[in-house]
C-alpha cells in the first residue's frame, strides 16, 4: 500500500502554513508504507485538480489532506465534506466565493469511510489534543476534501481531511505525530 499526505502553502498573509509544516515532519515510512507528500496551493479548483492528478499518478490506497484551522485547540479529523464554496477572505489567486455549490449534480455532503473515531482515540492516547469536526468549512480545505471524497470510486483510494490548529495550540512535531497516528489507524483497518 502507498499513501499520500498533502498540506497547503501559506495564505492570508502568513509566512508558513502549519499544515505543510506538520506533513513535512511525518516520517517517510509509516507502518511499513511509503509516504508521498504534496503541497497544494490555497486556490479554489486548482488545489483539487492538482490533488486528483497526483492521486491518478501515484494510485495511493490512503490519502490524508491537511489544512490549518487557526483558533482550534486540537487536531480535528473531518467527518464530512460539504458541496459548498464560501470564502470570508480571497484565496491566493484572489477568488472570493460568496456561497455556491461545487457540483450542482452531486449530493449536499459526502462522508469519509475511514475510522475517524478510532483515529481520534489513538491521537488522544498519545497525549495530543484531538476531537471530531463535522465539517471542513467552505474554504479551500473543504474544496479539496470534496474532490478527495468525490473521486474515491473512480480513483480507488480512501480519503480523509485533518485540520491542525495553529502552532500555539499544537506544535508541528505533535501535529505530525497525530497525522502519523491517524494514518497508522487507517492502514490497520
N, C-alpha and C positions, 0 to 999 in steps of 0.2 A: 504494500500500500504506500501511496505517497500523499503528502499533504501540502496545502498552500496556505500561507498566512499573508494577510495584507494589512497595511496601515496607511494613513494619509499623510500627505505633505502638510506643511503649516498653512493656516488660513486665518482670516480675521485680524491680521497684523501681528500674529505670533511668530517667533523665530524658529520654534520647533513644534512638533506635534507629538504629544506623549504616546499616542497610539503607535506611531512608527518607531519611537524610541524603545517601547516595550517589545514590539515584534522583532526588532533588530537584536534584542538580547536573548530571545528564545534559542535554545541550543539547536545546532544544525541537524541533530537526530533526536527524535522523541519516540520512546518505546520501540526503538529499532527502525523507525521510518524516517526517510529523508524529508527535511523541511525546506520547502521553497518559499521565497518571500517576494512580495511585490509592493512597491509604494504606489499608491493611487493618487491622482490629482483630485483636489477638492473642487470638482466641477461636475455639475449635473450632467448625466448622459455619458460624458467622456470617461468617467471613472468606471461606470457599469460596462461600457463597451470594452475597455482595457481588461477588466476582470474576466469577462466572457471569453475574450481572445486567449488569455493566459490559461484559463481552465481548459479550453479546447486544445491548446498546445500541450499542456502538461498531463492532462487527464488525471487529476488527483482524486482520491477517494473522499477526502475530507477537505473542506475549505472553511477557514475561520477568518472573517474580516473583522478588523478592529477600528474603532474610532474613539475620539475623546469626548467626554461629557463633563465639561467643567461645571463645578457646583455639586456633582455627585461625590459621595464619600466612600463608595465601594465599587468593585469590579462588577459589572452588570451584564450577564448574558441576556440577549434579547429574545423573547419568545416569538414575537410577531413582526412581520414587515407589512406596512400598510401601502395601499395603492394610491399614494397621495404625495404631492410635492408642495412644500411651503417653506419659504426662507425669510427669516427676520433680518438676515444680512445677505448680501450677494455672495455667490460662490467666487472662486478665484478667477473666473472668466467674466465676472460682472453680471451673471444671470441672477435674476431675482424672481422667484415664483411666488405667487400670492394665493395659491390653492388650486391645484389641478390634479386630475388622475394621471398616473403614469401610463396606464394601459386601459383604455375605455372598454375593452372586451374581456378584461380579467376581473376576478373577484375583488372585494374590498380589502382583503388581507390574506396573507399566507403565513403558515406556522412552521417553524423548524421541526425536523424529525429527530434531531439529536437530543440526548438526555440532559436537558438544562438543569433540572433539579439535582441530579447526581453530580453534575459539574460544580454547581454552587456548593454542595456539601463537601466536595473534595477541596475546593479553594478555602472554605471556612476551616476545615480540619487542619490546613496548613497555617492557620493564623492570619490569613489575609481577608479583609472585609469583602464580602460578596453578597449580592442579593439579586433577585429576579427583576427584570424590567419587562413590561408588557408591550412596549413599543419603542422602536429605534428613532422615533420622532418623524420629521418630514423633510429634513435637510439632506445633504448628500449621503450621509451614513445610511439612511433609510433607502435612498435610491439604489445604492449598492446592494443592500440587503434584499431588496425586492428582486433585482436581477439575479442575485445568488440563488434565492429560493425558486424563482420562476424558471430558472434554467436547469434545475436538478434532473428532471425527467429526460431532457434532451442530452445533457452533458454527462450524466451518470455519477454525480457527486452528492454528498450531503453537506449542507451548509449551516453556518451559524454566524451571527454578528455579536461581538462583545464590545461594550463601551468600557473604557478605562477612565477613571477620574483624573483630574489634574494631579501633577506630581506632589502637590502639597498634601494630598489625601493619601495617595498610594504611590510610592516611588516606582521608577521604571523597572528596577530589578524585581520588586514584588509583583508588579503588573505582568512582567514576562513570566514569572513563576506561575501566576494564576492562569495565563493563557496556555502554558505548557500542561498544567493540570487538567484544564478543560479538554485539551487535545488528547491527552492520555486517556481520559474517561471516554471520549468518543471512539478512540481506536480500540478500546477493550469492550465495546458494546456488543 
